[in-house]
Amino acid sequence: MELNIEETNIKGVKIINYDSFLDIRGSIWTTYNEKEFDRLNLSRFCHDKFSISKKDVIRGIHYDEKTTKLVTAVYGSIDQIVLDMRLDSPTYKNHLKFRINEKNRFSILIPPMVGNGFRVLSEKAVYHYKLSYSGKYIDFNKQYTIKWNDPSLKINWMIEDPILSERDK
């Protein structure tokens, strides 16, 4: 497995591209190899989560002080948003938007204090979070949440009435 890593204009946010194999049966690819991540001095991960969401769901924007996330759309299609919330960053409150799906397999590495949110474009999407942090996990009740349609952020989700959790409203 060889990783192809692209830097973005938000410090610490990286696009991780993967080799994949495709044939008449479908496809296979690796999203994590400890030795390759160590060689590239990327985060050590300790916690995996998945979400399954239906079309027009928006999850997030959430972040905390210590969690690095490696996020991937395993199935379906999403618009991924990352939002820099580091007060001392030159890109504070800037965001990036990525279209991720099973055809363009890549992940986004998101450092602490950078918000994570996504909108489901397909009928269903399976989303994988690989998390790196020290100590106890910062669960939803201690994470920061940014309102999905905060006008000061100028994020074009391309939807007027998404499906949201109470927290994300």
C-alpha positions as CSV (number, residue, x, y, z in Angstrom):
1,M,0.0,0.0,0.0
2,E,1.4,3.4,-0.9
3,L,-0.2,6.6,0.2
4,N,-0.3,9.7,-2.0
5,I,-0.8,12.7,0.4
6,E,-1.9,16.1,-0.8
7,E,-1.6,19.2,1.3
8,T,-4.5,21.7,1.4
9,N,-4.5,25.5,2.2
10,I,-5.7,24.7,5.7
11,K,-2.7,23.7,7.8
12,G,-2.8,20.1,8.9
13,V,-5.8,19.1,6.7
14,K,-4.5,16.5,4.2
15,I,-6.1,14.5,1.4
16,I,-5.0,10.8,1.6
17,N,-5.3,9.0,-1.8
18,Y,-5.2,5.2,-1.9
19,D,-4.2,2.6,-4.4
20,S,-7.3,0.4,-5.2
21,F,-8.0,-2.7,-7.2
22,L,-11.1,-2.9,-9.4
23,D,-12.4,-5.9,-11.4
24,I,-15.7,-7.5,-12.3
25,R,-16.4,-8.5,-8.7
26,G,-16.0,-4.9,-7.4
27,S,-13.1,-3.2,-5.7
28,I,-10.8,-3.4,-2.7
29,W,-8.6,-0.8,-1.1
30,T,-6.7,-0.2,2.2
31,T,-7.3,2.9,4.2
32,Y,-4.9,2.3,7.0
33,N,-1.5,0.6,7.4
34,E,0.3,1.4,10.6
35,K,3.8,1.2,9.2
36,E,2.9,3.5,6.3
37,F,1.3,6.0,8.6
38,D,4.3,5.8,11.0
39,R,6.8,6.3,8.1
40,L,5.0,9.4,7.1
41,N,4.7,10.6,10.7
42,L,0.9,10.6,10.6
43,S,-1.3,10.1,13.6
44,R,-1.7,6.9,15.6
45,F,-5.3,5.9,15.8
46,C,-7.2,4.3,18.7
47,H,-10.9,4.5,17.9
48,D,-13.1,3.7,14.9
49,K,-16.7,4.8,14.4
50,F,-19.2,4.4,11.5
51,S,-22.3,6.3,10.6
52,I,-25.0,5.2,8.1
53,S,-27.0,8.1,6.9
54,K,-29.7,8.6,4.3
55,K,-30.0,11.2,1.6
56,D,-30.0,14.9,2.6
57,V,-28.7,14.3,6.1
58,I,-26.1,16.8,7.3
59,R,-23.9,15.6,10.2
60,G,-21.9,18.2,12.0
61,I,-20.1,20.6,12.1
62,H,-18.3,19.2,15.2
63,Y,-14.8,19.5,16.6
64,D,-12.7,19.4,19.9
65,E,-9.3,20.3,21.2
66,K,-7.5,17.0,20.9
67,T,-9.0,14.6,18.3
68,T,-7.4,14.0,14.9
69,K,-9.8,12.4,12.5
70,L,-9.3,10.4,9.3
71,V,-12.7,10.4,7.5
72,T,-13.8,8.3,4.5
73,A,-17.0,7.7,2.6
74,V,-16.9,3.9,2.4
75,Y,-20.2,3.7,0.4
76,G,-22.3,6.3,-1.2
77,S,-21.5,9.9,-2.0
78,I,-21.0,12.9,0.4
79,D,-20.0,16.5,0.4
80,Q,-17.3,16.7,3.1
81,I,-16.8,20.1,4.9
82,V,-13.8,20.9,7.0
83,L,-13.8,24.2,8.9
84,D,-10.8,25.8,10.6
85,M,-11.8,27.0,14.1
86,R,-8.2,27.6,15.4
87,L,-8.2,31.2,16.6
88,D,-4.5,31.7,15.8
89,S,-4.7,30.3,12.3
90,P,-4.4,32.4,9.2
91,T,-7.3,30.4,7.8
92,Y,-9.6,30.8,10.8
93,K,-13.2,30.2,9.8
94,N,-12.2,29.2,6.2
95,H,-13.6,25.9,5.0
96,L,-12.9,23.3,2.3
97,K,-15.4,21.2,0.5
98,F,-14.7,17.8,-1.0
99,R,-16.9,15.3,-2.9
100,I,-16.1,11.8,-1.6
101,N,-17.6,8.6,-2.9
102,E,-16.7,5.0,-3.7
103,K,-15.4,6.0,-7.1
104,N,-12.8,8.5,-6.0
105,R,-11.5,6.8,-2.9
106,F,-9.7,9.1,-0.6
107,S,-9.8,10.2,3.0
108,I,-9.4,13.5,4.7
109,L,-7.1,13.9,7.7
110,I,-8.5,16.6,10.0
111,P,-6.5,17.9,12.9
112,P,-7.9,19.1,16.3
113,M,-9.9,22.3,16.3
114,V,-10.9,21.8,12.7
115,G,-14.6,21.2,12.3
116,N,-15.9,18.2,10.5
117,G,-19.3,17.9,8.8
118,F,-20.8,16.2,5.8
119,R,-24.0,16.1,3.6
120,V,-25.2,12.8,2.1
121,L,-25.9,13.1,-1.6
122,S,-26.7,9.4,-2.4
123,E,-29.7,7.4,-1.2
124,K,-27.5,6.1,1.6
125,A,-23.9,6.6,2.7
126,V,-21.6,4.7,5.1
127,Y,-19.0,7.1,6.7
128,H,-16.0,6.0,8.6
129,Y,-14.2,8.0,11.3
130,K,-10.8,6.8,12.5
131,L,-9.9,8.8,15.6
132,S,-6.6,9.6,17.3
133,Y,-6.5,11.2,20.8
134,S,-4.8,10.8,24.2
135,G,-6.7,10.1,27.4
136,K,-10.5,9.8,27.4
137,Y,-12.6,10.3,24.3
138,I,-14.3,13.7,24.1
139,D,-17.9,12.6,23.4
140,F,-20.6,14.7,21.8
141,N,-21.6,16.5,25.1
142,K,-18.1,18.1,25.3
143,Q,-17.4,18.8,21.6
144,Y,-18.1,22.1,20.0
145,T,-20.9,22.3,17.5
146,I,-21.3,24.9,14.8
147,K,-24.7,25.6,13.3
148,W,-24.7,24.1,9.8
149,N,-26.0,27.2,8.1
150,D,-24.2,29.9,10.1
151,P,-24.2,32.8,7.5
152,S,-20.8,34.1,8.6
153,L,-19.2,30.9,7.3
154,K,-20.6,31.1,3.8
155,I,-20.8,27.3,3.4
156,N,-23.0,26.3,0.4
157,W,-24.4,23.0,1.3
158,M,-26.7,23.2,-1.8
159,I,-29.8,22.2,0.3
160,E,-32.4,24.3,2.0
161,D,-34.0,21.8,4.3
162,P,-31.6,19.1,5.4
163,I,-32.3,16.3,7.9
164,L,-30.6,17.3,11.1
165,S,-30.2,16.0,14.7
166,E,-31.4,18.3,17.5
167,R,-27.8,19.0,18.3
168,D,-27.0,20.2,14.7
169,K,-30.1,22.4,14.4
